[in-house]
Amino acid sequence: MKRLYLEFFVGLSGLFFLCILAFSFVTQELTTDYEAELEISYVSSVMQILDDVAAQRGQEKADTLLAGYAERSHLTYQRFSWDEIGLSPAQHEKLSRRGALFEGENQYWVVYGDQKWVYFLQPDAEQDLWLMLDLEFKLLWVSFFVTFALYSAIMLKLLSNRFRKLENATTAFSNGEFTVRASEKAGDRVGRLNARFNQMADKISDLIQSHKHLTNAIAHELRTPLFRMQCQLDLLEESALDADQKKHLGGIYEDVDELEALIEELLYFAKMERSGVTLQLQQQDVAEVLQRTIVHCQKDTSKQLVLDCPEHCDFDVDAHHLERAVSNIIRNAFRYAEQCIVVRAFCQQGALTIQVDDDGCGIPPKERENVLKPFYRVGTSRDRQSGGHGLGLAIVAQVVSLHKGELLIGESDSGGARFTIYLPEARCQID
């Protein structure tokens, strides 16, 4: 904000100075300087009077009157010979003819009477009059700067308020509040930016809603034919089949189970994505929840699952969703761990922290953010050996987000992957 203010203030001041320079150039260089001509006419008239005085009463009397004129006009004067001042022939002729030549603001070359000497008139810097005029001139410039500074501050304040409201709308929209729109009132809009943002938000919201509805509808519609397939497989299994047919039948069962798991994950993910999902927060014992999760997961793997958690560690959390999140992380580790998966839970600065470590190959740093996206897989393989559907970790991210927590991916002590769930609002209590 300070940088924007300085840019606005410097730009406004610079534009003002450019206008002053352009005006001065046009009025002084390209056209006649009428103010200088008016001053010279006045001084030239005084010199003509001194010419008459010198002719009638002598040069000395004219010199005395010049000294009086300079004193009453708060000017000083110096006497020079023609050779000392170094005027051009044109200036020499003009000075001799008019008796006065403009040098600068309140500065003149003058001659009168016998024109033996040339006098230079200029303001007396020690006079209070010129000091006050100089002070007024400086105050004028200071007032310009103060005015520009105040104007810049006021305009920037107004613009910053409008931009802040627009920024709040974009932040809320990016956080999943797809009904948020930017205000289009006259005091809030920034040109057409608010309207364009709302148009974009409407289109994105429509796309997201249609995507959710399509995903939800497909998942529900697939359940009916899948159920019929399971019934037909059960009937086929009861019929007389040879060993080779039973082998193929077992493969079909596995495919149906995998499809059913995919549909279940898809429905769960769609449910978590829907706005309005509320958590059932209750005091739970994390040791019991994690122990129950590990016992359930251990049935599906031969790899060792280890729980490291203090007893009677109570916290406020939705046990069902958290159990699902930890289970998804553990099942993801099934596919990459070599021998062991360790689950730890502890309180860190009053917040619940759950870590899941494996001793596999780990996740490359550049892929750690991407693996939390739906259907994303590290690499291009989607074979049966690696398994998974690319939704498990996306569900974990949704659960942690609903708990207003943070999901971190790093490297475990054994070189594998480490998933850390940090819930600052869990308010855990260890006995």
C-alpha positions as CSV (number, residue, x, y, z in Angstrom):
1,M,0.0,0.0,0.0
2,K,2.9,2.4,0.8
3,R,4.4,1.7,-2.6
4,L,1.1,2.4,-4.4
5,Y,0.7,5.6,-2.4
6,L,4.3,6.8,-3.4
7,E,3.7,5.9,-7.0
8,F,0.4,7.8,-7.0
9,F,1.9,10.8,-5.3
10,V,5.0,11.0,-7.4
11,G,3.0,10.5,-10.6
12,L,0.6,13.3,-9.7
13,S,3.5,15.6,-8.7
14,G,5.5,14.8,-11.7
15,L,2.5,15.4,-14.0
16,F,2.0,18.8,-12.3
17,F,5.7,19.8,-12.8
18,L,5.5,18.7,-16.5
19,C,2.5,21.0,-17.0
20,I,4.3,23.9,-15.3
21,L,7.4,23.3,-17.5
22,A,5.3,23.0,-20.7
23,F,3.4,26.2,-19.8
24,S,6.6,28.1,-19.1
25,F,8.2,26.9,-22.4
26,V,5.2,27.9,-24.4
27,T,4.7,31.3,-22.8
28,Q,8.4,32.3,-22.6
29,E,10.0,30.5,-25.6
30,L,7.3,30.1,-28.2
31,T,5.4,33.3,-27.5
32,T,6.1,36.8,-26.2
33,D,6.6,37.0,-22.5
34,Y,4.0,39.7,-21.8
35,E,4.7,39.9,-18.1
36,A,8.3,40.8,-18.9
37,E,7.2,43.3,-21.5
38,L,4.9,44.9,-18.9
39,E,7.7,45.2,-16.4
40,I,10.1,46.6,-19.0
41,S,7.6,49.2,-20.1
42,Y,7.2,50.4,-16.5
43,V,11.0,50.6,-15.9
44,S,11.5,52.2,-19.4
45,S,9.0,54.9,-18.5
46,V,11.0,55.7,-15.3
47,M,14.2,55.9,-17.4
48,Q,12.6,58.3,-19.8
49,I,11.7,60.6,-16.9
50,L,15.4,60.4,-15.7
51,D,16.4,61.3,-19.3
52,D,14.4,64.5,-19.0
53,V,15.8,65.2,-15.6
54,A,19.4,64.7,-16.8
55,A,18.7,67.0,-19.8
56,Q,17.2,69.7,-17.7
57,R,18.9,69.5,-14.3
58,G,22.0,67.5,-15.0
59,Q,23.2,63.9,-14.8
60,E,24.0,64.1,-11.0
61,K,20.4,65.0,-10.2
62,A,19.2,62.0,-12.4
63,D,21.7,59.7,-10.5
64,T,20.2,60.9,-7.2
65,L,16.7,60.2,-8.4
66,L,17.8,56.7,-9.5
67,A,19.1,56.0,-6.1
68,G,15.9,57.1,-4.5
69,Y,13.8,55.0,-7.0
70,A,15.9,51.9,-6.2
71,E,15.5,52.5,-2.4
72,R,11.7,53.0,-2.6
73,S,11.4,50.0,-4.9
74,H,13.4,47.8,-2.5
75,L,16.1,47.3,-5.1
76,T,19.9,47.5,-5.3
77,Y,21.8,48.8,-8.3
78,Q,25.3,48.4,-9.6
79,R,27.1,50.5,-12.2
80,F,29.0,48.9,-15.1
81,S,30.7,50.1,-18.2
82,W,29.4,48.9,-21.5
83,D,32.4,46.7,-22.0
84,E,31.9,44.9,-18.7
85,I,28.3,43.6,-19.3
86,G,29.0,41.9,-22.7
87,L,25.7,42.4,-24.4
88,S,25.1,41.3,-28.0
89,P,24.7,44.1,-30.6
90,A,20.9,43.5,-30.7
91,Q,20.6,43.8,-27.0
92,H,22.9,46.8,-27.0
93,E,20.7,48.6,-29.5
94,K,17.5,47.6,-27.6
95,L,18.9,48.9,-24.3
96,S,20.1,52.2,-25.8
97,R,16.7,52.7,-27.5
98,R,14.3,51.8,-24.7
99,G,16.5,52.6,-21.7
100,A,15.7,49.2,-20.1
101,L,16.5,45.5,-20.8
102,F,14.9,42.5,-19.0
103,E,17.4,40.2,-17.5
104,G,15.3,38.0,-15.1
105,E,12.4,38.3,-12.7
106,N,12.7,41.8,-11.1
107,Q,16.2,42.2,-12.7
108,Y,16.9,44.9,-15.3
109,W,19.7,46.6,-17.2
110,V,19.0,50.3,-17.5
111,V,20.6,53.5,-19.0
112,Y,19.6,57.1,-19.0
113,G,20.9,60.6,-19.6
114,D,24.3,60.5,-21.3
115,Q,24.2,56.7,-21.2
116,K,27.9,56.6,-20.1
117,W,27.2,53.9,-17.5
118,V,24.9,50.9,-17.5
119,Y,23.1,50.1,-14.2
120,F,21.9,46.7,-13.1
121,L,18.8,46.7,-10.8
122,Q,17.9,43.6,-8.8
123,P,15.9,42.9,-5.5
124,D,17.6,43.7,-2.2
125,A,17.8,40.3,-0.6
126,E,18.1,41.8,2.9
127,Q,14.7,43.6,2.6
128,D,11.8,42.0,4.5
129,L,9.6,42.5,1.5
130,W,11.5,40.1,-0.7
131,L,12.0,37.7,2.1
132,M,8.2,37.6,2.6
133,L,7.6,37.2,-1.1
134,D,10.1,34.3,-1.2
135,L,8.4,32.8,1.8
136,E,5.0,33.0,0.2
137,F,6.4,31.4,-2.9
138,K,7.8,28.5,-0.9
139,L,4.6,28.2,1.0
140,L,2.7,28.0,-2.3
141,W,4.8,25.1,-3.4
142,V,4.5,23.4,0.0
143,S,0.7,23.8,-0.2
144,F,0.8,22.1,-3.6
145,F,2.7,19.2,-2.2
146,V,0.5,18.9,0.9
147,T,-2.6,19.1,-1.3
148,F,-1.3,16.4,-3.6
149,A,-0.3,14.2,-0.6
150,L,-3.8,14.6,0.9
151,Y,-5.5,14.0,-2.4
152,S,-3.4,10.9,-3.0
153,A,-4.1,9.6,0.5
154,I,-7.9,10.1,0.1
155,M,-8.0,8.6,-3.4
156,L,-5.9,5.7,-2.3
157,K,-8.0,5.1,0.7
158,L,-11.1,5.0,-1.4
159,L,-9.6,2.8,-4.0
160,S,-8.1,0.5,-1.3
161,N,-11.5,0.1,0.3
162,R,-13.0,-0.9,-3.0
163,F,-10.1,-3.3,-3.8
164,R,-10.2,-4.8,-0.3
165,K,-13.9,-5.6,-0.7
166,L,-13.2,-7.1,-4.1
167,E,-10.2,-9.0,-2.6
168,N,-12.4,-10.4,0.2
169,A,-14.9,-11.6,-2.4
170,T,-12.2,-13.3,-4.4
171,T,-10.7,-14.9,-1.3
172,A,-14.0,-16.2,-0.1
173,F,-14.7,-17.6,-3.6
174,S,-11.3,-19.3,-3.8
175,N,-12.0,-20.9,-0.4
176,G,-15.1,-22.6,-1.7
177,E,-17.8,-20.0,-1.0
178,F,-19.2,-20.1,-4.5
179,T,-22.2,-18.0,-3.7
180,V,-20.1,-14.9,-2.8
181,R,-20.3,-12.0,-5.3
182,A,-18.6,-8.6,-5.5
183,S,-20.7,-5.6,-4.7
184,E,-21.7,-3.6,-7.8
185,K,-22.8,-0.5,-5.9
186,A,-21.4,2.9,-7.1
187,G,-19.3,3.3,-4.0
188,D,-17.8,-0.3,-4.2
189,R,-17.2,-1.1,-7.8
190,V,-13.8,-0.7,-9.5
191,G,-14.7,0.2,-13.0
192,R,-16.2,-2.9,-14.7
193,L,-13.9,-5.2,-12.7
194,N,-16.6,-6.2,-10.2
195,A,-19.2,-7.0,-12.9
196,R,-16.6,-9.0,-14.8
197,F,-15.7,-10.9,-11.6
198,N,-19.3,-11.7,-10.9
199,Q,-19.8,-13.0,-14.5
200,M,-16.7,-15.2,-14.1
201,A,-17.9,-16.4,-10.7
202,D,-21.4,-17.3,-12.1
203,K,-19.8,-19.4,-14.9
204,I,-17.4,-21.1,-12.5
205,S,-20.2,-21.8,-10.0
206,D,-22.4,-23.3,-12.8
207,L,-19.5,-25.5,-14.0
208,I,-18.7,-26.7,-10.5
209,Q,-22.4,-27.4,-9.7
210,S,-22.9,-29.2,-12.9
211,H,-19.7,-31.2,-12.3
212,K,-20.9,-32.2,-8.8
213,H,-24.4,-33.1,-10.0
214,L,-22.9,-35.2,-12.8
215,T,-20.5,-37.0,-10.5
216,N,-23.2,-37.6,-8.0
217,A,-25.7,-38.8,-10.6
218,I,-23.2,-41.1,-12.2
219,A,-22.2,-42.7,-8.9
220,H,-25.8,-43.3,-7.9
221,E,-26.8,-44.6,-11.3
222,L,-23.9,-47.1,-11.4
223,R,-25.0,-48.6,-8.1
224,T,-28.1,-50.2,-9.7
225,P,-26.4,-52.2,-12.5
226,L,-23.5,-53.0,-10.1
227,F,-26.0,-54.5,-7.6
228,R,-27.5,-56.6,-10.5
229,M,-24.1,-57.8,-11.5
230,Q,-23.3,-58.9,-7.9
231,C,-26.6,-60.8,-7.8
232,Q,-25.9,-62.5,-11.1
233,L,-22.4,-63.4,-9.9
234,D,-23.8,-64.9,-6.7
235,L,-26.2,-67.1,-8.8
236,L,-23.4,-68.0,-11.2
237,E,-21.1,-69.0,-8.3
238,E,-23.8,-71.5,-7.0
239,S,-23.9,-73.2,-10.4
240,A,-21.5,-76.0,-11.5
241,L,-18.3,-74.4,-12.6
242,D,-14.9,-75.9,-13.3
243,A,-11.7,-74.6,-11.7
244,D,-10.8,-72.3,-14.6
245,Q,-14.2,-70.7,-14.6
246,K,-14.1,-70.2,-10.9
247,K,-10.7,-68.5,-11.3
248,H,-12.2,-66.0,-13.9
249,L,-15.2,-65.6,-11.6
250,G,-12.9,-64.6,-8.8
251,G,-11.3,-61.9,-11.0
252,I,-14.8,-60.6,-11.9
253,Y,-15.6,-60.4,-8.2
254,E,-12.4,-58.4,-7.6
255,D,-13.3,-56.0,-10.4
256,V,-16.8,-55.5,-9.0
257,D,-15.4,-54.9,-5.5
258,E,-13.0,-52.3,-6.9
259,L,-15.7,-50.6,-8.8
260,E,-17.9,-50.5,-5.7
261,A,-15.1,-49.0,-3.7
262,L,-14.6,-46.4,-6.3
263,I,-18.3,-45.5,-6.3
264,E,-18.3,-45.3,-2.5
265,E,-15.3,-43.0,-2.5
266,L,-16.8,-40.9,-5.3
267,L,-20.0,-40.4,-3.3
268,Y,-18.1,-39.6,-0.1
269,F,-16.0,-37.1,-1.9
270,A,-19.1,-35.5,-3.5
271,K,-20.7,-35.3,-0.1
272,M,-17.6,-33.6,1.4
273,E,-17.6,-31.1,-1.5
274,R,-21.2,-30.1,-1.0
275,S,-21.6,-26.8,0.9
276,G,-23.4,-27.1,4.2
277,V,-21.6,-30.2,5.5
278,T,-21.4,-29.8,9.2
279,L,-19.1,-31.8,11.6
280,Q,-20.4,-33.6,14.7
281,L,-17.7,-32.4,17.1
282,Q,-17.5,-34.4,20.4
283,Q,-15.0,-35.2,23.0
284,Q,-13.2,-38.4,21.8
285,D,-10.3,-40.5,22.9
286,V,-7.8,-40.3,20.0
287,A,-6.2,-43.5,21.2
288,E,-9.5,-45.5,20.8
289,V,-10.2,-43.9,17.5
290,L,-6.8,-44.6,16.0
291,Q,-6.6,-48.1,17.5
292,R,-10.0,-48.9,15.9
293,T,-8.7,-47.6,12.6
294,I,-5.5,-49.6,12.7
295,V,-7.3,-52.8,13.6
296,H,-9.7,-52.3,10.7
297,C,-6.8,-51.5,8.3
298,Q,-4.6,-54.3,9.5
299,K,-7.1,-56.9,8.1
300,D,-6.2,-55.7,4.6
301,T,-2.4,-55.8,4.7
302,S,0.4,-58.0,5.9
303,K,2.6,-55.0,6.6
304,Q,3.1,-54.0,10.2
305,L,1.0,-51.1,11.6
306,V,2.3,-49.4,14.7
307,L,0.4,-46.9,16.9
308,D,2.3,-44.5,19.1
309,C,-0.3,-42.5,21.1
310,P,-0.6,-41.6,24.8
311,E,-3.6,-43.0,26.6
312,H,-6.7,-40.9,27.4
313,C,-5.9,-38.2,24.8
314,D,-9.2,-36.5,24.5
315,F,-10.1,-33.9,21.8
316,D,-13.0,-32.2,20.1
317,V,-13.4,-33.7,16.6
318,D,-15.7,-35.6,14.3
319,A,-14.5,-39.1,14.9
320,H,-16.2,-40.6,11.9
321,H,-14.6,-38.2,9.4
322,L,-11.3,-38.2,11.1
323,E,-11.2,-42.0,11.2
324,R,-11.9,-42.0,7.4
325,A,-9.1,-39.5,6.8
326,V,-6.5,-41.5,8.8
327,S,-7.7,-44.7,7.2
328,N,-7.2,-43.2,3.7
329,I,-3.7,-42.2,4.5
330,I,-2.8,-45.6,5.9
331,R,-4.3,-47.4,2.9
332,N,-2.4,-45.1,0.6
333,A,0.8,-46.1,2.5
334,F,-0.1,-49.8,1.9
335,R,1.0,-49.4,-1.7
336,Y,4.4,-47.9,-1.1
337,A,5.6,-49.0,2.4
338,E,8.2,-51.7,2.5
339,Q,7.5,-53.2,5.9
340,C,6.1,-50.8,8.5
341,I,3.6,-47.9,8.9
342,V,3.7,-45.9,12.1
343,V,0.9,-43.7,13.3
344,R,1.6,-41.2,16.0
345,A,-0.7,-38.8,17.8
346,F,0.3,-36.1,20.2
347,C,-0.5,-32.5,21.4
348,Q,1.6,-29.8,19.9
349,Q,1.1,-26.3,21.4
350,G,-2.4,-27.3,22.6
351,A,-3.4,-28.7,19.2
352,L,-3.9,-32.3,18.0
353,T,-1.3,-33.6,15.7
354,I,-1.4,-36.9,13.9
355,Q,1.5,-38.3,11.8
356,V,1.5,-41.3,9.5
357,D,5.0,-42.4,8.4
358,D,5.9,-45.2,6.0
359,D,9.3,-46.6,4.9
360,G,8.6,-46.5,1.2
361,C,10.1,-44.4,-1.6
362,G,8.4,-41.2,-0.4
363,I,6.8,-38.4,-2.5
364,P,8.9,-36.0,-4.5
365,P,8.6,-32.4,-3.2
366,K,7.2,-31.0,-6.4
367,E,4.4,-33.6,-6.3
368,R,3.4,-33.1,-2.7
369,E,0.8,-30.5,-3.4
370,N,-0.6,-32.2,-6.5
371,V,-1.3,-35.6,-4.8
372,L,-4.1,-33.9,-2.8
373,K,-6.0,-33.1,-6.0
374,P,-8.8,-35.5,-7.0
375,F,-7.8,-38.3,-9.4
376,Y,-4.1,-37.2,-9.4
377,R,-1.5,-39.9,-9.4
378,V,2.3,-39.5,-9.2
379,G,3.5,-40.8,-12.5
380,T,1.2,-42.1,-15.2
381,S,0.7,-45.7,-14.1
382,R,-2.8,-46.8,-13.0
383,D,-2.2,-50.5,-12.9
384,R,-3.6,-52.9,-10.4
385,Q,-0.2,-53.2,-8.6
386,S,-0.2,-49.6,-7.4
387,G,-4.0,-49.6,-7.0
388,G,-6.1,-46.7,-5.7
389,H,-8.4,-44.3,-7.5
390,G,-6.8,-40.9,-6.8
391,L,-9.5,-39.8,-4.4
392,G,-8.3,-41.0,-1.0
393,L,-5.9,-38.1,-0.3
394,A,-8.3,-35.6,-1.8
395,I,-10.9,-36.8,0.8
396,V,-8.2,-36.4,3.6
397,A,-7.7,-32.8,2.5
398,Q,-11.4,-32.1,2.6
399,V,-11.8,-33.6,6.1
400,V,-8.8,-31.6,7.4
401,S,-10.2,-28.4,5.8
402,L,-13.6,-28.9,7.4
403,H,-11.8,-29.2,10.8
404,K,-10.0,-25.9,9.9
405,G,-6.7,-27.7,10.2
406,E,-3.7,-28.2,8.0
407,L,-2.4,-31.2,6.1
408,L,1.4,-31.3,5.5
409,I,3.4,-33.8,3.5
410,G,7.1,-34.4,4.2
411,E,9.7,-37.1,4.6
412,S,9.7,-39.6,7.4
413,D,12.7,-40.6,9.4
414,S,13.1,-43.8,7.4
415,G,13.0,-41.9,4.1
416,G,9.4,-42.6,3.1
417,A,6.4,-40.3,3.2
418,R,5.1,-38.5,6.2
419,F,1.5,-37.1,6.4
420,T,0.9,-34.7,9.2
421,I,-2.7,-33.7,10.2
422,Y,-2.6,-30.5,12.4
423,L,-5.8,-29.5,14.0
424,P,-5.3,-26.3,16.0
425,E,-9.0,-26.1,17.1
426,A,-9.2,-29.7,18.4
427,R,-8.4,-28.5,22.0
428,C,-6.8,-31.8,22.9
429,Q,-6.4,-32.8,26.6
430,I,-3.9,-35.4,27.8
431,D,-4.4,-37.0,31.2
